[in-house]
Amino acid sequence: GRRMSTDWTIIVNPISGRGRATRVGKQVVNLLQAQGVNAEMVLSDKPGDCEQLARDALDRGVQHIAACGGDGTIHEVVNGMAGSDAVLGIIPCGRGNDLARVLELTGDAVSVANMFINGNERIIDLGRVGDRFFTTIASLGFDTAVAQRTRSKPARLGGTVSYGKAVLQTLVDYRSPQVRLSGDFGVFE
């Protein structure tokens, strides 16, 4: 359903997109304010921050919270919002923007602001592993080792090149773990 948004908190990961997230986040806030929407921008300053910033916004009664960054930023914001009935907005500005790609969302500030004011809400699935929530995929094994290696390096290279380099480096020293999964499909080892 649609509901006119009255307030937005935009949580920005300033490291995302080599500073692009901060720039786009500011533009979106300015565009929303120009349309009479009460909007604010908050910056995270360390990994894990975005989750707490989302909780803080909910505590202030904010019903619309946007994640401005990549999939890691969205992951943190979603974990801060899980269990609430607040609406998640996405401003893709990171190295990995898988969720935004799947939902066909743009990082263009004008389009984002317009969507936040006039767009329709969509319901998407929320996955859970233990007490952590995820929106796109949960992976383990080789893929996770590559993702961790990609995350630990500063973003001097583009996303695809960084990922390719991490794949090659991980191939050299990767040892496969023993895994046991159980669910409605039975048990898989």
Salt bridges, closest charged atoms under 4 A:
ASP7 OD1 - HIS64 ND1 3.72
GLU40 OE2 - ARG60 NH2 2.54
ASP49 OD1 - LYS46 NZ 3.12
GLU51 OE2 - ARG55 NH2 2.90
GLU51 OE1 - ARG132 NH1 2.95
ASP98 OD1 - ARG101 NH2 2.58
GLU121 OE2 - ARG3 NE 3.39
ASP173 OD2 - ARG149 NH2 3.27
GLU189 OE2 - ARG180 NE 3.34
